[in-house]
Amino acid sequence: MQPRIKQFPQLAAAALKDEQIQNNLLGLYNGFHQARIAASEATPNWDELSDRGRAIKAHTIDNLDYYLEMVERTVTAAGGKVFFAKDSDEATQYVIEVAKARGVKLAIKGKSMVSEEMGLNHRLEEAGIEPVETDLGEYIIQLADETPFHIIAPAIHKSKEQVSDLFQEKLGTPPMTEISDLAAEARRQLRKKFIEADMGITGANFVVAETGTVALVTNEGNGRMSTSMPKLHIAITGMEKVLPSIEDLGIMLRLLIRSATGQRISSYVTTVTGPRKSDDEDGPEEFHLVLVDNGRSKLLADPALRESLYCIRCGACLNACPVYRKVGGHAYGWVYPGPIGAIVSPMLTGLSDGKDLPYASSLCGACKEACPVKINIPRMLLYMRHQLAEGDNYPEHKTAPLGEAITFKLWRLSLSNSLSLKIFSGLARLLQKPFAKDGRINKLPPPLSAWTNLRTFPALASRPFRKRWKS
Amino acid sequence: MTQSKPPVQASLFVTCIIDQFYPDVGESMVRVLERLGVKLDFPQAQTCCGQPAYNAGFWSDAKPLARRVLDQFQHSEYVVVPSGSCASMIRVFYPELFHEEPESLQKATSLAKRTFELSEFIVDVLGVTDLRHLSGDVAASESKKITYHEACHLRRELGATTQSRALIRSLPGIELVEMDQAEVCCGFGGTFSVKYPDISGAMLQDKLDRIKATGASSVVACDCSCLMQIGGGLEKGGSNVRSVHLAELLDDAIGKTVRPDSRLG
């Protein structure tokens, strides 16, 4: 997918003016966000579970090479093939080559965020293969030719009226007012595709190294259908999704599902280990697992950012984030929105291109509070800001405007001792005179007018606290 | 209670915002703490904790200011800060800022243990959760509704969610009406409100709507930076709801009485 992360300010401004988006975003706090809180509070020892989940991820990421080799061995032993893709192009080429060699015409897809990184659907179309998303939300945005708005609820920005219009336009269906009718229509459309498809492409929520098992979490059963109906199944996922053991999978599923939707368990949890065995009743004849790096090595190599790879893509930080709840998913301009996206998207596509994202946060920490594996997102955003401003670890991305650097030098000078403070604040008291009235400032010239358009600003007090103290 | 023990000695870090923009809040804090029997000192050379530069990524500009704070409060028994955010800077972020500088790190770790936000200091250090005994002479003729905004850093960096509410609930004549989503950010975020004034403004508008919905006459918070945003928004919208720092609320409740030996001039 072509990143548009350079356009964050414009995309965010557009979202703020979009009534439909604002309306749908309002539902997140009392919806997913409160559901997660209720689910975690109803889970005995949630905090301990969270610590264990974090420890599992930390251990796996610290020993990723070991577990990736194990995955290769176990998947191969189960009769599957493993392909390590260094970037999204390599992954895409592999998928298309395999598909072409088998004469694939129609591919059904389970939800996969990595395939969004690859822009896979368009690439498959170019190769003459019809991709059909089978997750309802993904199906809707595929029809609309959009990208996911939310990690777990890709079409959450659309109203049922918009979906009805979309179905009318793309599928020729009559207008529908009930969500159940829309879902039934999608089911009817997809049924044919499931039966005709030559290939199933899915993501993987987790890959269990000791058994070579891919685990998928869905609420629609489309994961099971995509992995069992076509003759060929390719699972694509980020290399950080590996877990050592089945026991670890149990813990991570508990954390993931509760944090994503507030459910204790999703309607379906599908596990796939290699292709169909001779005594299996169903399953594909051929199974491939594509593990994608696509910039993740950069996160792995930087100790300050490594914990971003602990992310299990539950979306809890999006729902908790007051900025995401205002600007929504498309503003972030790439696959991963919200707080974790503000780290991952710039780091995977180019820090300086995504320089606006680490600053698009009030550092309120709601993401950190919501994260089931306790990823310290604000700390990483601060680190990225530091790298953009004056850091040495990514010198080619040092892009903070000179004006900003000078402003902070002056600011620092003004506060460097009490005499300096006296001089600078005295100067400021003179400068504020034309603007201040009764201790308040109603209007300031640009660029500070951006503040005073919506808020008044306090004037500097005529007698600061330090003068009120008897020493 | 506090009279039976030797007086607690504490240093004030009033923060640059309170010093320059909200000195009345600083005075309120002094009156309240002195009434609680705390012996206060105010290191005159203090300026700013360095947080604006730290948050903007300019750590080389934040460090000299942070080092000044480390030195000025090196020998303080306690440091009281009327801001969850500035207290977080000292307690949580200094150790991170200096994690590669052993000498400063040692000072930062030591200072972190002695630094408290105001409500934490009153409840956790002084062990006071009920201010009723100090407000005996204040006529509480009618009950006043206030609502409380939970400052982000106080909650999520310092983990202090109960102290300020306990103090507010102890005040006679004050009814705490919780607003919806009290723990959600007001949209200030320092430079965030300057870089993204419209996103910040949209967050603020939600906060203002929720404050108004409570019917409270004041909104109370433990951080003047949130109050700058919220109060500025209230005033711009012509609202009568006042934005009040916790120190001011407590000070009002105990009648703004000044101890004869007060250090306020």
Interface residues (C-beta under 8 A of the other chain):
Chain A: P9 A12 A13 L16 Y29 P322 V323 K326 V327 Y359 A360 S361 S362 L363 C364 G365 A366 K368 E369 R379 L382 M384 R385 H386 Q387 L388 A389 E390 G391 A400 E404 A405 F408 K409 W411 R412 L415 S416 N417 S418 L421 S425 R440 N442 P447 L448 A450 W451 T452 N453 L454 R455 T456 F457 P458 A459 L460 A461 R463 P464 F465 R466 R468 W469 K470 S471
Chain B: V14 C16 I18 D19 Q20 F21 Y22 P23 D24 G26 E27 V30 F42 Q44 A45 Q46 T47 C48 P52 A53 Y54 N55 A56 G57 F58 W59 S60 D61 P64 L65 R68 E96 C152 H153 R155 R156 E157 Q181 E183 V184 C185 G187 F188 G189 G190 T191 F192 S193 V194 K195 Y196 P197 D198 I199 S200 G201 A202 M203 L204 Q205 D206 M228 Q229 G231 G232 G233 E235 K236 S262 R263 L264 G265
